[in-house]
Amino acid sequence: MNTLLVTLSGRDRPAVSARLLHAAADAGALVLDLEQAVVRGRLLLTALLQPVGDVTELTARIEQVASEFDLAITAEPGQGDNPARRTGRASVAVLGMPLYATALAAITAAIGDQDANIDRIRRLSRDPVTTLELDLSGADVPQLRRVLALLAAEHDVDIAVSPGGLARRGRRLLVMDVDSTLIQDEVIELLAAHAGRAAEVAAVTERAMRGELDFEQSLHERVRCLAGLDVSVFDEVRHAIRLTPGARTLVRTVRRLGFSVAVVSGGFIEIVQPLATELGIDRAHANRLEVRDGKLTGRVDGLVVDRAEKARALRRFAEAERLPLSRTVAVGDGANDLDMLATAGLGIAFNAKPIVREQADTSVNVPYLDAVLFMLGISREDVEEADRLTGMSDVPDPDPRSSIESPHV
């Protein structure tokens, strides 16, 4: 089969692709492949055509189009279609703030060293975070994930390696931790402040999150500090908590894409459930504080939500949603999130402790929770389109100056 590979490049103008295709049609050619990209107003248009008859007539017509639009052209006759794409499809999201060429050079070299091929690259976001998505073939996802994790730490970028193809699309379950992930605060510290014991509780919390203390033991120790508080403290704390910038954008965008969303917290359902309801989150699981005569007793009522229970909750939620674990995403920051992150199809450490970053599939180290969207292959344009389609483009995050979704950034 005779084919002609045509590449046009130069200043982008309307109707270039239309004129190219009209020229091909006039020569009776078949279109085997067509790709176009525009970067800062510069066009790169590539077409693989099968001429009917003499290739000279087709080449002449396309050269006329190139002359009309003042474009550079290459036209290479050859044989056959594109070679079959290799198996092992994967997507690599690279996120930087900023994203330096040195990091990308090292990443692309490592991909080549693993005998994987970069088939396509597209930009998912530009400002304040730059994210590129690389579609690969011939990739061993677990091995590539290990190799690129080392480069991510070395070059101060975030890299997520995920299976490509259909595994990248479709409905998923997103499960998030709450304290220091969905919100900026540690709820137990806010409660302890009302008891005058904030510093004491904060010190225990920090040791537990670093993995230095057993979570259940540390929880009971901290909850004892709350004994005697009136239940009205729940309302005061609910009003005091601060959502992480980008939290609303993340939740509303994935829900519009058909995802289910859940939160699992080592905090307290008295705070978590109203927050989940407000954000439209489907499921919530957290500890419950024991109350008698309108006062906190300083004890937890029922099963403690520790790291093992977080993982079990993720499994229950996935089963209830009839989704395999491979289609689950978990986001957390502390040592008590490790089992949940390991259980999920993709575990994301969000501004996490070192022990969590080392063990998670990938990390997000910018202060915007909606950066998680880019790790899932959802672009800034996808977010804006979802907002426009539902009339929500004017709904900001709590601090629009600090959210990726803000037009002011």
N, C-alpha and C positions, 0 to 999 in steps of 0.2 A: 504494500500500500504506500503510494507516494504521499508525502505530507509536506507542509510548509509551516515552519515556526516563525511567526512574525512578532517583533517587539518594537513598540513605539514609545518614545520617551520625550519629555519636554514640558512646557507650561500647560497646565490643565485648562481645558475649555469645554463648554457644553457641546454635546453631540459628537465627540470624537469617536466613542465606541459605536454609536449609531452609524456614522459614516463608514467606519471600517467594516461593519457587518453588511451594510448596503453594497459596498464594493465587492465583498466576498459573495454575496447573493447574486450580483450581476454576473459574476464569473461562474456561478453554479457550484460554489464550493460547499463542503460540509464543515461544520464546526465540531471539532473533537474536544477542545478545551479552551477556556477563556478565563483570564484572571486580570484584575485591575487594582491598582493601589495609587493613592494620592497622598503625598507627604509634603506639607507646607506649599501646596499649590503646584507641586511637580508630579506629573503623571508617569506611571509605568503601566503599559497595557500590553499584555502578551496573549497571542491567539495561536492555537495549533489547528491548522486547517487542512482539509483533504481536497485538493483541486479535482475538478472533473475535466479531464483533458489536459491541455498544455499548461504547466505551471507558470509560463512566461506571462500569459494574459493576467492571471491572478496577481502576480508580483507587480506588474505595471499599474494595475488599478489601485493597489495598496500604496504604492509609492506616490501616486497622485494624491491620495488622502494625506499622507505624511507631509507632502509639499504644501497642501492647502492649509494645514494647521501649523506649519513650521516645526515639525517634529522630527527628531532623529529616528532612523529606522534600520533594523536589521531583518533580513528575510533569509532564512536558512532552509533549503530543501533537504529532505531526509526520507527515511523509511519508517513506517510504523507509528503507533500511538505512544503515549507515555508508558514507561515500564510499570508493571503492577507494584502498588505500594506494599512494602513489607508489613508483616504482622508486627505486633508489639506496639500498638498505637498508644501514645501518651500525650498529656498536656503538661507543660511546665509554665507556671506563672512566676514571674520575677518582679518583685516590688522593691522600689528604692525611694529614698527621700533624702537626697536626690539619687538618681540612677546613673552611675558612672560607666563609661565605656570600658574601663579596666575590669569591672565586675562582669559585664556581658561577654567580654573577650574570654575570660576564664571559664565562664559557664558554657559558652558555645564550644570551646575547645574540649571541655570535659565530656560534653555530649558526644562529640566526634570520637573521643577516645573510647567511649563505651559502645562504639559501632552503631550508634543511633543516628538517624538523619533528620534534620530540621526541614519539614515540608512547607510550613507556613508560619509567619509571625504577624501578630496584630497588636495594636495598643489598646489596652483596656481602660487606662486612666492617665491623666496628664499632670494635674496639679490639685493639691500639694504633693500627692504621691504619684509617681510614675510607675505604671505596671504594663509589662509586655507578656503576652501569652505565646508560647512556642508550641506548635503542633509537631509531634515527632512520630516516626515509624522506626521499627527495629529496636525498640527500647525495652529493657528489663526494668520495670517500675521500681521494685524494692531496691535493686542495686543502684539505680540512678539516684534514687532518693537519698541513699547513704552517701554517695559521692558528692552530690550537690549540697547536702547539709553542711559539709565541711567548708565548702566555698561560701555558703551563706554567712557563716560565722566570720570567715576571713575577710570578706568584702563588705560586711555590714549591710546585707540585703536580706530580704525574705524570699524564700523559694518554696513553692508547692509543686510536687510531682504527683499527678493523678492519672489513672487510666483514661485513655481517650475514647473516641467513638461514642457509642450509645451510653457508655458508663458515665460520660460527662454530662449527659442531658437527662431530662425527666425529673420526676418528683423525688424529693429527698426529705429526710428528717434532720432538722437542725436542733441540737441540744446544747444549751449554754449553762455555764456556771453563772451565778448572780453577783456576789460580792467581788469587787475589783475586776469584773468582766462586763456584765450587763450594766452595772452601776459602778461609780467611782469609789464608793464607800464600803466599809465593813460594818454591816448592820449591828453586830453585837457591840462594836465600839461606840456606835451612836446610842445604843440602849445603855451601855455602861456609863456614858457621860452623864446621863440623868441620875445615875446612882452615885456619881462622884468617884468612879473607879476606872476611868477611861484608860489611863496610862498603864495600870496593872493588866487590864484585859488586852490592850494593844501588844504588850510584850509577849504574852502567851500566844496570841494570834500569829505573830510574826514567826515565832519558833515552830508553831504547828505547820504553817504554810511552807516553811523551808524543809519540812520533813523531819525535824529534830524531835518532835513530840508525837505520840500517838494521838490521832485526831479526836477519838471519842473521849479519851481522858482529858484532853485539853478543853474540849467543849463543855464537859461537866464542870470543870474548874472555873471556866469563864461564866457559865450560866449561874453558878452559885452567887456570883457578884451582883446578880440582878434581883435577888430576893427582896421582896417588899415593894417593888415598883408597882404603881397603879397601872391597870390595863390601858388607861388613857394615853400612856406613853407610846403606844403603837401608832396612834394618829399623828402624834408629834414627829415621830421618826419617819413615817411615810412621807410627810411634807418636806423633810430635811434631805432625803436621799437625792443624789444627783446622777442622772443617767450618763453613761459614757457617751461622748460625742459620736454620732453615727448610729446609735442603738436603734432609734426609731426607723431610720432609713433601712438598716439591715433587716429588721423584722418585717416592715411593711413590704419591702421589695421581694423577699423570698416567699412571703405569703401570696403575693400577686402572681408569682411564678408557680404556685401550686404546692410549695413546700409545707410541711407541718413543722411547728416550732414548739419546743418545750424548754423549760428551765428546771435544773436540778441544783439544789443549794444546801450547803451545810449550815445555812442561816435558818430563818424562821418563816413558816408559812403565813403567819399573821402579817408579815410585810410582803412576802414574795407573791402571794396569791392576788392581792389587789393590784400590784404592779403588773403581773401577767395579764390580768383582765384589762387593764388600761391599754396595754400595748397590743392586745389581740393575740396573745400567746395561747396556744391550744392546751398545754398541759403544764402543771407545776407540781414539784415535789420538794419538800423541805421539812426540817424539824418543827415540832410543835412544842411551845412552852406551856408548862403546867400552870394553871390559874386556879386560885381558890379565894372566894369572897372578894373578887375583883382585884386581887394582888398576885404578882408573880411569886411562885414558891421557891424559885432558884433551881428547879429541876426540869428536865426534858420529859415530855409526855409521849411515851411510845418509842419506837425504833429510831436509833440515831442514824442520820443520813451521813455516812462516812464514805470513803473512797470506794469501797466495795459496793455499797448500796447505790452510789451514783451510777456505777456500771450496770448494776441490775436494773435500775430504773430506765436507762437507755435501752436495754434489751426489751423491757416490757413495753415501752413506748413504740419501738420499732415493730414489735409483734402486733400491737394494737393497730398500727397504721398499715400493717401487712407489707412491710418493707424489709428487705434483707439488710443485714448489718453493713454490707458494702455500700448501701445508699444512705448511710447516716454520717453526719458531720458533728463533731463535738468541739466545743470551744471552752477553754478554762485557763486559769493562771496559777493554780497552787498544786502542791503535792497531793492533796486529796482529790484532784481531778485526774490523776495519772491513769487509774484503771479505766475510767470513762473514755479518755483520749485513746487508750490502747484498744479498746473494744470497738470504737467507731471505725467506719471505713476510712475517714480522714480525721485525724486529731490535730487541732490547731491550738498552739500555746499562744495566748494573747498577753503581751507585755508581762511575761511569766518569769518565775524564779528560774535560775540556771538549771536546776535538776529537771524541771518540766520542759524547758526548751531542748535539752539534750535528748529527751525520750519521746517527745511528740513527733508526729510526721512532718510538721512544719510549724513555723512561728510567724506571728505578726507583731512587729515591734514598733509600730507607729501608734499614736494615741487616738486612732479612729476605728471604732468597731466595724463600720461599714467597709473597711478594707478587706474584711473576710469575703465580701462579695467577689472581689477580684480573684481571690484564691479559688473560687468556684467557677471562674470563667465568665462572670457576669460583668459587663463593661459599664462605665459611667453613662454611656448613651442608653444602655438597657434600663438603667435606673431612671433616667429622665423620661424615657418613653413610657415606662410603667406609671410614672407620676402623671404624665399628660393624659394617658388613656383613662385614668381614674379620677382626674380632676384634683390631684393632690400636690401639684407642683408648688403650691404656695404654703405647704405645711413644713415648717423648719424643724430641725432638731433643737434641743434645749439651748445649745450654744452654737448658732449657725456659723460663727466665725471659726469654729474648731471642727467642723464636720466636712468630710469630703464632698457630701452632697450639696453643699451650699454654693450658690452661684457667686458669692462674694469672695471666695477663697482664691 
